[in-house]
């Protein structure tokens, strides 16, 4: 038996902005070299991704929190 309606517990919306920039350079007719940069969680959201809904001392305790802003640089070679 439910003590409250099933939709009474709701967590906040999570908004994350990820960005990628990429540039390719032609080396020959069939070969390309590329560089890229990825930025994950650009707005540095620290929202709780999973929340414990079980009753007790950990009620509404965040289980997982979104990580900080991360940048990744890399290269590609197509042949």
C-alpha positions in Angstrom: 0.0 0.0 0.0 1.5 3.3 -1.0 1.5 6.0 1.6 1.6 8.8 -1.0 0.9 9.2 -4.7 3.6 7.6 -6.9 4.4 10.9 -8.6 4.8 13.0 -5.4 8.6 12.5 -5.3 10.5 14.1 -8.2 14.2 15.2 -8.6 15.4 18.4 -10.2 15.9 18.6 -13.9 19.5 18.2 -15.0 20.8 20.5 -17.7 24.3 19.7 -19.0 26.0 21.5 -21.9 28.7 19.5 -23.9 30.7 21.2 -26.7 33.0 19.8 -29.4 35.2 21.7 -31.9 37.0 19.8 -34.6 39.1 20.8 -37.6 40.5 18.5 -40.4 43.5 19.2 -42.7 43.9 17.3 -46.0 47.3 15.8 -46.3 46.7 14.1 -49.7 43.7 12.9 -51.7 42.8 10.1 -49.3 44.5 11.1 -46.0 43.3 13.6 -43.4 44.7 14.8 -40.1 42.3 16.3 -37.5 42.5 17.9 -34.1 39.6 18.3 -31.7 38.7 19.5 -28.3 35.7 18.3 -26.2 34.3 20.2 -23.2 31.9 18.2 -21.0 29.6 19.9 -18.5 30.6 23.4 -19.7 28.2 25.1 -17.2 29.8 23.1 -14.3 26.4 21.8 -13.1 26.7 20.0 -9.8 23.2 18.5 -9.8 22.4 15.3 -8.1 21.9 12.6 -10.7 20.5 9.9 -8.5 18.7 10.5 -5.2 17.9 7.8 -2.6 14.1 7.7 -2.1 14.2 5.0 0.6 13.0 6.0 4.0 15.5 6.3 6.8 18.5 8.5 7.5 19.6 8.7 3.9 16.2 9.8 2.5 16.8 12.3 -0.3 20.5 11.8 0.0 22.3 12.2 -3.4 23.9 9.0 -4.5 25.6 10.4 -7.7 26.6 14.0 -8.4 27.5 15.2 -11.9 31.3 15.7 -12.2 33.0 19.0 -12.9 33.9 20.5 -16.2 36.3 18.2 -18.1 38.3 19.1 -21.3 39.7 16.5 -23.7 42.1 17.3 -26.5 43.0 14.8 -29.3 44.0 14.1 -32.8 42.7 11.9 -35.6 44.3 10.5 -38.6 42.2 9.1 -41.5 43.8 7.1 -44.3 
